[in-house]
C-alpha cells in the first residue's frame, strides 16, 4: 500500500440522520455510493434485503495521522472500484447489444401505447445485470484491488449494483438510470472524488459503555506467507456519542448487542476536516399492536382544500399543506423549460447563458424538482408524526393517495407528478421509530376509524407548501 501523506481534495460528504436521507449526498451522479443500508450477497442477484434502518452519526476523535492517511487511500480505492464497476457493466451491456434491444422495446411500447393499448403489452426480455456478470464481479475486483478488504469489496459491489437497478433517471422520469445510460441520455454514476469506506458487523465491532464507544474495523488486506486469504489490520478509533437522546439510546443498544447494526460507512467532511462514522442501526419494523389502543388516526390525501388530512377517532381534524405553492412550483418549472427551448441566449440569468451553462441549468432544474418534493414530503411526515405523538396515538391508518388528489391535480398542466411513494416510505420509518403501528388501506371506506368531519379543523399548513 502506498504511503499517502497529503490531504485529498475530494471526500465523501456527510449525510442526514436517516437511511433514506443518506441515499443521495452532494451530487448523486458523482457520489453514487453514499447509502448506508444493510447489504448482503443477495443484492447482486437482484434480491435486496429490505430492512428498516436509521443512521447514528458519531465523530471520530483522537485519530492518528497514520490512520487518516490510510483511510484516505482506502477511500480512493473504493472510488476507483466503483468507477470500474460501471465501466465493466457498460462494456458487458454493449457486448450483449442491450442498448439496441432497449431501443426496439421502447419503440414497440410506444406503438402499443398509442394504439389504445391493444394486444399484448411488450416486455423487456433482459435484466440490468446478468448472472454471468455477477459471478465475475468479485473476481475482477479482487484482482484489481488486492489490498482492499474482501468485505469492503463485497459491500461496495452490492451497493453499486443496487443503485444501478433501482435509481431513477434524472433526465427521463419514465426510465431507470441504467436504461438512460444505455440510450446515451445520461452519463454513468462515476465519481471523481474519494467515496466513503463501507463496513458492517463482519469486518467491524462496537465496544464500550455510556462514557465512550470504540469502533474497530478491518478495511485493508495484505499477503501473509502460509495464508491463502491473507490478513488484515484491526484499526481501533474512539467515537463521540451523539447529542440526540434517541440516537444515543439506539447506539448503546447496538453496543450491548440488544439491537443489530447493518452496513455502515466511514466518511470525511472537508469543510470541518473531521472524520465521522455513520452507524446504521436496525429498527423494529413491526411494533406490537396494543390490545386496546387508546387512540388512532386516519391519514388521507383529499382532492381539494388541503394536501393531507389527519383525522383522529375523538373527532379532531388536522389539515396540512395547501396547493398554491405546488402550483407555483410547477408553473415555474414549465416556464424555465420553455425559455430554454425558445432561445438560450435570451434566457434570464437564473437559467444561464450560453450552451454550456444552458445544459448545466437543465440538469440542475431537473434535480431541483426532486429535491424540493423530497424536502416537502419529509416536512409533512415530520408534522404528521409530531401530531400523532402529541395526541398519544397508538396506530395510524394511511389511505393511499390516488392520482386525483390535490398534490397531483393542482397545476398538473405545468409539471410532473408528485412522488407520493416517499410519503409511505417516510411514514413507515418514522412510525417505527415512535412505536406507532402503521396500517395501509386502498380505500377510505375500509378504515374502521370513527371520525367526525364536522368537527373543528386545526390548520397547521407548513408555510403554504405541501408535505
C-alpha positions in Angstrom: 0.0 0.0 0.0 1.4 3.4 -0.9 2.3 5.8 1.9 0.0 8.8 1.4 0.8 11.9 3.4 -1.0 14.7 1.5 -4.6 15.8 2.2 -7.0 14.7 -0.5 -9.1 17.3 -2.4 -12.2 15.1 -2.7 -14.2 13.4 0.0 -17.4 11.7 0.8 -19.7 14.3 2.2 -21.9 13.9 5.3 -25.5 12.8 5.1 -28.6 13.2 7.0 -29.5 11.1 10.0 -31.9 8.6 8.4 -31.0 5.9 5.9 -33.4 7.4 3.3 -31.9 10.9 3.6 -28.4 9.5 3.1 -29.3 7.9 -0.2 -28.0 10.9 -2.0 -25.3 13.3 -0.7 -23.9 16.1 -2.7 -24.4 15.3 -6.4 -25.9 11.8 -6.6 -24.4 11.4 -10.1 -20.9 12.0 -8.8 -21.3 10.3 -5.4 -23.3 7.1 -6.2 -22.3 5.0 -3.2 -23.4 7.1 -0.2 -26.0 4.7 1.0 -25.5 3.1 4.4 -28.0 0.3 4.0 -28.0 -3.4 5.0 -26.2 -5.2 2.2 -25.5 -8.8 1.5 -24.6 -11.1 -1.4 -28.3 -11.3 -2.5 -28.2 -7.7 -3.8 -26.1 -8.5 -6.8 -28.6 -11.3 -7.7 -31.4 -8.7 -7.7 -33.0 -9.6 -4.3 -32.1 -6.8 -1.9 -32.9 -7.4 1.7 -35.4 -4.9 3.0 -34.6 -3.7 6.5 -35.7 -0.6 8.3 -32.6 1.4 9.4 -31.7 4.7 11.0 -28.2 6.2 10.9 -26.3 7.4 14.0 -23.6 9.9 13.2 -20.6 9.8 15.5 -17.5 11.9 15.2 -14.1 10.0 15.4 -11.9 11.7 17.9 -8.2 11.4 18.6 -7.4 9.9 15.2 -3.7 9.5 14.5 -2.2 10.8 11.3 -1.2 7.3 10.1 -4.8 6.1 10.3 -6.1 9.2 8.5 -3.6 8.7 5.6 -4.6 5.0 5.4 -8.3 5.9 5.2 -7.7 8.4 2.5 -6.0 5.7 0.4 -8.8 3.2 1.1 -11.4 5.9 0.0 -9.6 6.3 -3.3 -9.6 2.5 -3.8 -13.4 2.5 -3.2 -13.8 5.3 -5.7 -11.8 3.5 -8.3 -13.5 0.2 -7.7 -16.9 1.8 -8.1 -16.0 3.5 -11.4 -14.5 0.2 -12.6 -17.8 -1.5 -11.8 -19.7 1.0 -14.0 -17.2 0.7 -16.9 -17.3 -3.1 -16.8 -21.1 -3.1 -16.7 -21.3 -0.8 -19.7 -18.9 -2.9 -21.7 -20.8 -6.1 -20.8 -24.1 -4.5 -21.8 -22.8 -3.2 -25.1 -21.3 -6.6 -25.9 -24.8 -8.1 -25.4 -26.4 -5.4 -27.6 -28.7 -4.4 -24.7 -28.8 -0.8 -26.0 -30.2 -2.0 -29.3 -32.7 -4.3 -27.7 -33.8 -1.5 -25.3 -34.5 0.9 -28.3 -36.6 -1.7 -30.0 -38.5 -2.3 -26.8 -39.2 1.4 -26.4 -40.4 1.7 -30.0 -42.8 -1.3 -29.6 -44.1 0.1 -26.3 -44.7 3.5 -27.8 -46.7 1.9 -30.7 -48.7 -0.2 -28.2 -49.5 2.8 -26.1 -50.6 5.0 -29.0 -52.7 2.1 -30.4 -55.1 2.3 -27.4 -53.1 -0.5 -25.7 -54.5 -3.2 -27.9 -52.8 -6.6 -28.0 -50.1 -8.0 -25.7 -48.1 -5.5 -23.8 -44.4 -5.6 -24.8 -42.0 -6.9 -22.2 -38.3 -6.3 -21.7 -36.5 -9.6 -22.3 -33.3 -8.9 -20.3 -32.3 -7.7 -16.9 -30.0 -4.8 -15.9 -27.3 -7.2 -14.5 -26.8 -10.8 -15.8 -25.8 -13.8 -13.7 -22.5 -14.1 -15.5 -21.6 -10.6 -14.7 -22.4 -11.2 -11.1 -20.1 -14.2 -10.9 -17.2 -12.4 -12.5 -17.6 -9.1 -10.5 -16.0 -10.3 -7.3 -13.1 -11.9 -9.2 -12.0 -8.9 -11.3 -12.5 -6.6 -8.3 -10.2 -8.8 -6.2 -7.6 -8.9 -9.0 -7.7 -5.1 -9.5 -7.6 -4.2 -5.8 -5.9 -6.9 -3.8 -5.1 -4.5 -0.9 -8.8 -3.8 -0.2 -10.6 -5.9 2.4 -12.8 -8.6 0.9 -15.9 -7.5 2.9 -15.4 -3.9 1.7 -15.3 -5.1 -1.9 -18.5 -7.1 -1.4 -20.3 -4.2 0.2 -19.3 -1.6 -2.5 -20.2 -4.0 -5.3 -23.6 -4.8 -3.7 -24.3 -1.1 -3.2 -23.3 -0.2 -6.8 -25.5 -3.0 -8.2 -28.5 -1.9 -6.0 -28.2 1.7 -7.1 -27.8 0.7 -10.7 -31.0 -1.3 -10.7 -33.2 1.0 -8.5 -32.0 4.6 -9.1 -34.4 6.5 -11.5 -33.1 8.6 -14.3 -32.5 12.3 -13.8 -33.3 13.2 -17.5 -36.1 10.8 -18.3 -38.5 10.1 -15.4 -40.1 7.1 -17.1 -36.8 5.2 -17.3 -34.3 3.8 -14.8 -30.8 5.1 -14.6 -29.2 2.1 -16.3 -31.7 2.4 -19.2 -30.9 6.1 -19.7 -27.2 5.3 -19.6 -27.6 2.6 -22.3 -29.5 5.1 -24.5 -26.9 7.8 -24.1 -29.3 10.1 -22.4 -27.3 10.2 -19.2 -23.8 9.6 -18.0 -22.9 6.8 -15.6 -22.6 7.3 -11.9 -18.8 7.6 -11.9 -17.1 9.6 -9.1 -14.1 11.9 -9.3 -13.8 12.1 -5.6 -13.0 9.6 -2.8 -16.0 7.7 -1.5 -17.0 6.6 2.0 -15.5 3.4 3.3 -18.2 0.7 3.8 -18.1 -1.8 6.7 -20.6 -3.9 8.7 -20.6 -6.5 11.5 -18.3 -8.9 9.6 -15.3 -6.6 9.5 -16.2 -4.2 12.4 -17.1 -4.4 16.1 -18.5 -1.9 18.6 -17.4 -2.0 22.2 -17.7 0.4 25.2 -20.2 1.8 27.6 -22.1 5.0 28.2 -18.9 7.0 28.7 -17.1 6.1 25.5 -17.5 3.8 22.5 -14.7 2.2 20.5 -15.1 1.1 16.8 -12.7 -1.5 15.4 -12.7 -2.1 11.7 -10.7 -4.1 9.2 -10.6 -2.4 5.8 -7.2 -3.4 4.3 -5.6 -6.6 3.2 -2.0 -7.9 2.8 -0.4 -11.1 1.9 1.0 -13.4 4.6 3.1 -16.5 4.0 1.2 -19.7 4.6 -2.3 -18.0 4.4 -4.4 -18.2 1.2 -6.8 -15.4 2.1 -4.1 -13.1 3.5 -4.6 -11.0 6.7 -5.8 -7.5 7.7 -5.0 -4.9 10.4 -7.6 -4.1 13.0 -7.9 -0.3 13.4 -9.5 1.0 16.6 -10.9 4.5 17.0 -12.9 6.3 19.7 -16.3 7.6 18.9 -18.1 10.6 20.4 -21.7 9.8 21.4 -24.5 11.6 19.5 -26.1 14.5 21.3 -29.6 13.3 20.4 -31.1 11.1 23.1 -32.8 8.8 20.6 -29.7 8.1 18.6 -27.6 7.8 21.7 -30.0 5.1 23.0 -30.0 3.2 19.7 -26.2 3.2 19.5 -25.8 2.0 23.1 -28.3 -0.8 22.4 -26.2 -1.8 19.4 -23.1 -1.8 21.5 -24.8 -4.1 24.1 -25.9 -6.3 21.2 -29.6 -5.6 22.1 -30.1 -4.3 18.6 -28.5 -5.2 15.3 -26.5 -2.8 13.2 -26.0 -3.2 9.5 -23.9 -1.8 6.6 -22.3 1.5 7.7 -19.7 3.9 6.5 -16.7 6.0 7.5 -16.8 9.4 5.8 -14.7 12.6 5.8 -16.1 16.1 5.8 -13.8 18.6 4.1 -15.4 21.8 5.5 -14.8 20.7 9.1 -11.8 18.5 8.4 -13.3 15.7 10.5 -13.9 12.0 10.2 -17.3 10.5 11.1 -18.7 7.0 11.5 -22.2 6.6 10.1 -23.6 3.6 12.1 -26.8 2.1 10.5 -28.9 0.6 13.3 -31.9 -1.6 12.6 -35.3 -0.5 13.8 -38.3 -2.6 14.8 -40.2 -3.0 11.5 -43.4 -4.3 13.1 -44.1 -2.8 16.6 -46.5 -4.8 18.6 -50.1 -3.7 18.2 -51.6 -2.8 21.6 -54.6 -5.0 22.7 -56.7 -1.9 23.4 -55.4 1.1 21.6 -56.1 4.4 23.4 -56.3 6.4 20.2 -55.8 6.0 16.5 -55.9 8.3 13.5 -56.5 8.2 9.7 -54.4 10.0 7.1 -55.8 10.7 3.7 -55.0 12.9 0.7 -58.2 14.9 -0.2 -59.0 16.2 -3.7 -59.3 19.8 -2.6 -58.7 22.4 0.2 -55.6 20.7 1.6 -52.8 18.3 0.8 -53.1 16.0 3.8 -55.9 15.5 6.3 -55.3 13.8 9.6 -58.4 12.7 11.5 -58.4 11.3 15.0 -61.0 9.0 16.5 -62.0 11.6 19.0 -63.4 13.8 16.3 -60.5 16.3 15.9 -59.0 17.0 12.4 -55.7 18.5 11.3 -55.1 19.8 7.8 -51.6 20.0 6.4 -50.4 22.0 3.3 -52.1 23.8 0.5 -52.0 23.6 -3.3 -50.9 27.2 -4.0 -47.2 26.6 -3.5 -47.3 23.4 -5.6 -49.0 25.1 -8.5 -46.4 27.9 -8.3 -43.5 25.4 -8.4 -44.9 23.5 -11.4 -45.6 26.7 -13.3 -42.1 28.0 -12.6 -40.6 24.7 -13.8 -42.6 24.8 -17.0 -41.7 28.5 -17.6 -37.9 27.9 -17.3 -38.0 24.9 -19.6 -40.0 26.9 -22.2 -37.5 29.7 -22.0 -34.6 27.3 -22.6 -36.3 25.8 -25.7 -37.1 29.1 -27.1 -33.8 31.0 -27.2 -30.9 30.0 -24.9 -29.1 33.3 -25.3 -32.2 35.4 -24.3 -32.8 33.3 -21.2 -32.9 35.0 -17.8 -29.9 34.9 -15.5 -31.4 32.2 -13.3 -31.4 29.8 -16.4 -27.9 30.7 -17.5 -26.5 31.9 -20.8 -24.6 30.1 -23.5 -24.6 26.4 -24.5 -22.6 25.0 -21.5 -24.4 27.0 -18.8 -27.7 26.1 -20.5 -27.0 22.4 -20.3 -25.9 22.7 -16.7 -29.0 24.6 -15.9 -31.3 22.0 -17.3 -29.7 19.3 -15.2 -29.8 21.5 -12.1 -33.5 22.2 -12.8 -34.4 18.5 -13.0 -32.7 17.8 -9.7 -34.2 20.8 -8.1 -37.8 19.4 -8.5 -36.7 16.1 -6.9 -35.0 17.9 -4.0 -38.0 20.2 -3.4 -40.5 17.4 -3.4 -38.4 15.2 -1.2 -37.9 18.1 1.3 -41.6 18.9 1.4 -42.5 15.2 1.9 -40.1 15.0 4.8 -41.6 18.1 6.4 -45.1 16.7 6.0 -44.3 13.3 7.6 -42.4 15.0 10.4 -45.5 17.2 11.1 -47.8 14.2 10.9 -45.8 12.1 13.4 -45.5 15.1 15.7 -49.3 15.4 15.8 -49.6 11.7 16.4 -47.2 11.8 19.3 -48.9 14.9 20.8 -52.3 13.2 20.6 -50.7 9.9 22.1 -51.9 7.8 19.2 -51.0 4.1 19.1 -52.0 3.4 15.4 -52.2 5.2 12.1 -54.4 4.2 9.2 -52.9 5.5 6.0 -55.2 5.6 2.9 -53.1 5.5 -0.2 -53.3 8.8 -2.2 -54.9 8.4 -5.7 -54.0 10.1 -8.9 -56.8 12.7 -8.5 -55.5 14.0 -5.1 -54.6 17.7 -4.7 -50.9 17.1 -4.9 -51.3 15.6 -8.5 -54.2 17.7 -9.7 -53.2 21.2 -8.9 -51.0 22.7 -11.7 -50.7 19.3 -13.4 -50.6 21.0 -16.8 -47.3 22.7 -15.9 -45.2 19.9 -14.5 -44.6 16.3 -13.4 -46.5 14.2 -10.9 -45.8 14.2 -7.1 -43.6 11.4 -5.7 -46.2 10.0 -3.3 -44.3 6.8 -2.6 -41.9 8.9 -0.4 -44.7 9.6 2.0 -45.3 5.9 2.5 -41.6 5.1 3.0 -41.0 8.0 5.4 -44.2 7.1 7.4 -43.0 3.5 7.7 -39.7 4.6 9.1 -40.9 7.4 11.4 -43.8 5.4 12.8 -41.4 2.5 13.6 -39.1 4.9 15.5 -42.0 6.2 17.6 -43.6 2.7 18.1 -46.8 3.6 16.2 -48.5 0.9 14.2 -49.0 1.8 10.6 -51.8 0.2 8.7 -52.2 0.8 4.9 -55.5 0.7 3.1 -56.6 1.2 -0.5 -59.9 2.9 0.1 -61.1 5.2 2.9 -64.2 3.0 3.4 -62.0 0.1 4.6 -60.7 2.1 7.6 -62.5 1.5 10.9 -61.8 4.8 12.4 -64.7 6.8 13.9 -64.3 10.4 12.7 -66.5 13.4 12.8 -65.9 15.6 9.6 -68.0 18.4 11.1 -65.6 19.0 14.0 -63.4 22.0 14.3 -60.3 22.0 12.0 -56.9 23.0 13.2 -54.9 24.4 10.3 -51.2 23.6 10.5 -50.2 24.4 7.0 -46.5 24.2 6.5 -45.6 27.6 5.1 -48.3 27.3 2.4 -46.5 24.3 0.9 -47.5 20.7 0.6 -45.9 17.9 2.6 
